Amino acid sequence: MFDQLRGVIGIAMLMGLAWGLSENRRGHPGWRWIAGALAMQGLLAVLIVRVPFVWAAVGMVNNAVSAVEAATLKGSAYMFGYLGGAELPFALREGAQPPLVIAFQILPLVIVFSALSALLWHWGVLRWMVGGLSFLLRRSLGVSGVVGLSGGASVFLGVVEAPLVTRAYFARVSRSELFQIMTLTMATISGAILILYATTLRAVLPDAVGHMISASLISLPAALLIARLMVPPGDEDAATEVDAEDTGLKYEGSIDAIVKGTMDGMQLFLAVIAVIITVFALVALADMALAATTLEVAGEPLTLKRIMGWLLAPLMWLIGVPWTEAQAAGGLMGTKAVLNEYVAYLELAALAPGTLGPRAMLIVTYALCGVANLASVGLLVSTIGTLCPERRAEAAGLGMKSWISGNLASAMTGAWIGLVTYA
């Protein structure tokens, strides 16, 4: 019961922080709307995680992902040989495991899923799913058409692709709508990245794909709630509606979709590799600098991860992680927010057994499920600025706000999962 109460306090604290950072504290969206957004988050969490047939339906995606993963491994094995998963040309010593080369065995999934996403968008399957999510958001929370469309797109498309769907409307959306679009993008992850992260966590988290899908869905109302608290709609703002046919993301044919999707996936593939190399190098440099100070705490040298853990441990405790596990969880949350969420998931998968209990593992997994890191801020602002130069300065001004709101929203999703998984 205390854990549940703590989770409720954590959700209230996250909302209070968003309101404290608001551009207009008197202009919040109204208590009835706030209650509705909270109720929608709780309902989604209970339906997806606690209702067996709903979770079974979500979990069926794991089978499809396994099939695509096996097919991708065929291609990577052909191209990269045993480094890509082909049969080893030598015998392993007793007790040794086959080599797992992330760049050649896991990351190629990004390329294949990017091509599949483009093809499914061209065929109308993803457009129909995005439209369905948009309709649900408009009917349940009363958001404008362009915000609903952005919410639906952000679950399936990445930081660069999702804004393309609403590019035709950037010039006329209100400041509040623009911030909601940015927060929705920051608080969720795209389909291709979702599969990558789930594959990384599969060994330590059963049904990882289902949990990733759940996290993005629950984060939609959380992102809208936080965004409206931080940048409330003005009384003069009119809801921007959309033309169902004007999506801004189009292909000339199936082959064009496959080729462009593959090229986009290749860029993402290279970007992920570059980010991981850079992040690990920067963390190592920071740790070397801290080690040079010869300062120690509890008999151990200072590291960037330990400092992040101390700073964010209270937040993770408030959203439901036991205090004995809060420092480890805080370090992961700091890695996600400052550096990169994939690096955080890699570290989560590599934790020593018993570092996080089953419930804390779920809370942290959901809290990390969003692209709100500093690199994404620059990517999102530059994308919007390129698509709509007249809003570049405004998007830049909202960039760091969207980083904060995206992290608050994903933390709120983690808190909700902690509530519904309470045993």
VEXVOTI-657210 format. One line per 2 residues: number of its first residue (from 0); for each residue y negated, x negated, z of C-alpha. Coordinates in steps of 0.001 Angstrom, whole numbers, plus 500000, padded with zeros to 6 digits. Each point is the difference from the previous one (the first is absolute). Layout:
# VEXVOTI-657210
NUM> Y:X:Z  ...
# end
This chain:
# VEXVOTI-657210
0> 500000:500000:500000  497596:497141:500793
2> 500665:498465:496586  499104:503319:498347
4> 496809:500279:502070  499121:496432:499056
6> 500498:500826:496325  497677:503002:500280
8> 497382:497831:501719  500426:497438:497231
10> 499342:502595:497283  496934:501215:501889
12> 498785:496399:500375  500363:499348:496261
14> 498032:503157:499228  497371:499044:502581
16> 499618:496567:498439  499577:501555:496553
18> 497397:502423:501361  498213:497148:501805
20> 499684:498179:496656  498814:503147:498226
22> 496925:500024:497778  499135:503414:501449
24> 501605:500842:503352  498607:503526:499944
26> 501403:500673:496573  503735:499904:500748
28> 502145:502371:497907  500451:502585:502780
30> 502564:500418:502751  502052:502534:498068
32> 500358:497636:497032  500792:497053:502317
34> 502690:502059:501749  501436:500985:496616
36> 500165:496357:498841  501739:498980:503239
38> 502414:502917:499725  500854:499013:496433
40> 500785:496443:501082  502234:501217:502802
42> 501718:502553:497769  500727:497414:497305
44> 501353:497564:502600  502310:502620:501520
46> 501149:501419:496647  500772:496653:498411
48> 501479:498162:502963  501502:502762:502149
50> 501242:502650:497543  503398:498747:498756
52> 500028:501488:496490  496430:498821:499293
54> 500826:496479:501154  503220:500133:497966
56> 497979:500952:496913  497576:497138:500588
58> 502896:497670:500709  501607:500802:496638
60> 497318:497823:498450  501825:497039:501553
62> 502866:500543:497547  497652:500008:497004
64> 498274:496883:501282  503335:498246:500482
66> 500884:500772:496389  496707:498606:498703
68> 500342:496975:502268  503482:499266:498626
70> 498732:500387:496439  497031:497724:500696
72> 502333:497389:501457  501849:499955:496668
74> 496791:499067:498211  498877:497438:502570
76> 503484:498442:500087  499950:499631:496221
78> 496543:498434:500054  500210:497828:503125
80> 503717:499383:500401  501361:499664:503533
82> 496424:499849:501358  499606:503546:498697
84> 503273:501237:501493  502631:498844:497509
86> 503290:498475:501080  499561:496639:501695
88> 501086:496972:497936  501075:498197:503175
90> 501952:500765:503158  498126:500766:503215
92> 500857:498134:503142  501817:502033:502622
94> 497743:502539:501718  497116:499570:497557
96> 498344:503007:498362  499184:500274:496270
98> 496371:498979:499364  497431:502800:500003
100> 497046:499005:497815  497331:502663:500522
102> 498063:499167:496834  503085:500327:497769
104> 502163:502614:501752  497620:502446:501719
106> 496587:499783:498352  501295:500861:496479
108> 500389:503546:501380  496218:500256:499805
110> 500086:499446:496231  502802:502499:499356
112> 498540:502724:502222  496571:499511:498480
114> 501485:500588:496532  501962:503021:501242
116> 496891:501442:501658  497993:499674:496796
118> 502802:501643:498009  500372:502862:502481
120> 496219:500483:499955  500012:500197:496206
122> 502873:502504:500058  498088:502137:502492
124> 502388:499648:502936  497627:497993:502175
126> 497021:502049:498800  501804:503133:501185
128> 500774:498424:503390  496434:498776:500409
130> 498716:503445:499066  502310:501609:502542
132> 498787:497760:502812  496414:500580:498923
134> 500545:503773:500126  501489:499791:503512
136> 497080:497933:501280  497442:502352:498460
138> 501678:503123:501368  500769:498638:503477
140> 496921:497916:500776  497474:501393:497536
142> 499165:496654:498426  498356:499870:496592
144> 502040:499733:496839  499140:496350:499392
146> 500925:499000:503577  503263:501932:499780
148> 500804:498332:496678  499252:496588:501492
150> 502236:500758:502983  502898:500912:497758
152> 499479:496950:497806  499741:497546:502893
154> 503589:500739:501085  501402:498949:496619
156> 497436:497597:498530  498468:496750:501224
158> 496509:498885:501009  499031:499440:496363
160> 501940:502841:498332  499101:502842:502406
162> 496235:499805:499295  500759:500260:496280
164> 501205:503577:500542  496585:501047:501346
166> 497829:497583:498006  498292:502837:498103
168> 498563:501412:503252  498687:496926:501829
170> 496474:500467:498651  499646:503482:501541
172> 502047:499999:503209  498067:500087:503262
174> 499883:497014:502347  502450:501740:502340
176> 502434:500713:497152  499776:496395:498797
178> 500833:498769:503495  502908:502432:500308
180> 501393:498674:496697  499667:496405:501214
182> 501633:500776:503346  502895:501847:498374
184> 500650:496930:497849  499834:497653:503001
186> 502235:502094:502288  502958:500348:497606
188> 502191:497804:497811  501029:500464:496381
190> 503510:500825:498845  500765:496513:498661
192> 498760:498276:503152  501778:502608:502131
194> 503320:499011:498464  499248:496307:500514
196> 499201:500470:503687  502984:502270:500598
198> 502334:497461:498378  498574:497316:502296
200> 500677:502125:503107  503366:501416:498964
202> 502010:497591:502171  498131:500916:503203
204> 498984:503624:499333  502504:502532:498638
206> 498605:502452:497410  496946:497784:499543
208> 499027:501703:496724  499891:503391:501694
210> 497809:498654:502799  497576:498457:497502
212> 499694:503281:498110  499478:501866:503283
214> 497302:497559:501098  497924:500470:496854
216> 500266:503798:500177  499027:500207:503678
218> 497129:497578:499396  498340:502350:497479
220> 498586:502486:502575  499423:497116:502442
222> 497886:498169:497414  497989:503119:499183
224> 499361:500666:503699  498822:496457:500735
226> 497914:499850:496810  498208:503280:500736
228> 499260:498900:503552  498505:496712:498816
230> 498106:501344:496946  499658:503777:500446
232> 499128:502217:497025  496334:500984:499880
234> 498882:503617:499950  498706:499521:496458
236> 503216:498426:498681  501832:502107:497448
238> 503756:499630:499581  500838:498114:496809
240> 502725:501788:498049  502156:498492:497280
242> 501229:500776:496530  503797:500053:500169
244> 500250:498249:496646  497442:497284:500682
246> 502020:497549:502102  498541:496786:498567
248> 503445:498361:499938  501636:500455:496581
250> 502521:498264:497755  500518:500237:496243
252> 503752:500502:500256  503112:499132:502003
254> 500176:496443:498658  496302:499508:500740
256> 500568:501260:503561  502932:497625:500528
258> 498135:497004:498595  496759:500661:501905
260> 501919:500846:503172  501934:496765:499679
262> 496822:497975:499486  498365:501671:503005
264> 503129:499301:502027  499970:496373:498896
266> 496418:499610:501200  500982:501535:503340
268> 503090:497765:500137  497872:496873:499561
270> 497345:501310:502385  502561:500577:502764
272> 501405:496487:499538  496506:498477:500058
274> 498954:501988:503075  503148:499076:501945
276> 499589:496279:499221  496308:500073:500917
278> 500458:502055:503164  502793:497815:501339
280> 497951:496901:499213  496878:501354:501724
282> 501968:501057:503072  501587:496550:500162
284> 496574:498369:499756  498632:502254:502740
286> 502968:499169:502228  499493:496281:499336
288> 496350:500325:500991  500949:501845:503193
290> 502680:497417:500769  497391:497250:499677
292> 498139:501513:502968  503104:499322:502158
294> 499349:503288:501814  503053:501769:501392
296> 500585:503407:501563  503134:500619:502070
298> 501280:496599:498955  499816:500749:496273
300> 497375:498879:497442  497501:502466:498592
302> 500788:501502:496601  498175:502496:497828
304> 502828:502509:500455  499844:499738:503813
306> 496230:500540:499987  500327:503048:497736
308> 502749:501289:502246  497810:499773:503089
310> 497045:501666:498280  501968:502938:498581
312> 502658:500433:502690  497933:502718:501795
314> 499702:501978:496750  503746:499806:499343
316> 500697:500990:503613  497742:503019:499664
318> 501795:501259:496892  503363:499846:501761
320> 501410:496451:499957  501279:498872:503456
322> 497774:497376:501579  502796:497405:500020
324> 500151:500305:496201  496291:500605:499362
326> 499015:496365:499447  502587:499527:497243
328> 498910:503306:498444  496331:499047:500282
330> 500617:496714:498214  501623:501870:497113
332> 497127:502509:499843  497488:497165:499942
334> 501900:498284:497197  499954:503248:498022
336> 496313:500767:500534  498599:496507:499459
338> 502483:498375:497659  502528:502210:498191
340> 502399:502815:500892  502893:498484:498041
342> 499739:496805:502033  500059:502198:503121
344> 503156:501739:498767  501606:496636:499240
346> 499242:498944:503568  501280:503329:501335
348> 503289:499536:498148  500294:496459:501403
350> 499420:500916:503670  502694:498949:502422
352> 502357:502886:500878  498716:501947:502992
354> 496342:499022:499548  499207:503634:499157
356> 502061:502973:501120  501018:502717:497492
358> 497041:502246:500837  497481:497145:499929
360> 501486:498840:496686  499257:503415:498475
362> 496474:500151:501421  499158:496543:498674
364> 501586:500700:496597  497843:503097:499537
366> 496846:498350:501408  500345:497136:497505
368> 500487:502342:497039  496647:499709:498222
370> 498134:497489:497855  496927:499766:502251
372> 499545:496242:500048  497017:497847:499119
374> 501280:499108:496527  500447:503679:499155
376> 496380:500675:500922  498821:497642:497276
378> 502523:501352:497516  499090:503645:500629
380> 496236:499403:499916  500227:497960:496803
382> 502190:502656:498354  497610:502844:500825
384> 497014:497859:499057  501569:499230:496629
386> 500890:503638:499312  496603:501287:501143
388> 497337:497247:500105  497320:502350:501359
390> 502041:500495:503219  500895:496308:500437
392> 497468:499352:502769  500984:503155:501875
394> 503705:499183:499726  499284:496463:501270
396> 498114:501443:502961  502984:502217:500853
398> 502568:497234:499461  500341:498735:503571
400> 499750:503555:501312  503024:500897:497862
402> 501854:496996:501443  499379:501345:503500
404> 500810:503599:499089  503185:499028:498163
406> 501293:498084:503016  499039:502796:502402
408> 501830:502527:497813  503214:497978:499768
410> 499892:499342:503759  499673:503760:500541
412> 503075:500542:497823  501875:497526:502189
414> 498904:501913:503097  501292:503288:498574
416> 503370:498443:499214  500140:498731:503566
418> 499469:503562:501220  502653:501664:497856
420> 502601:497285:500553  499629:500142:503768
422> 503434:500156:501633
# end
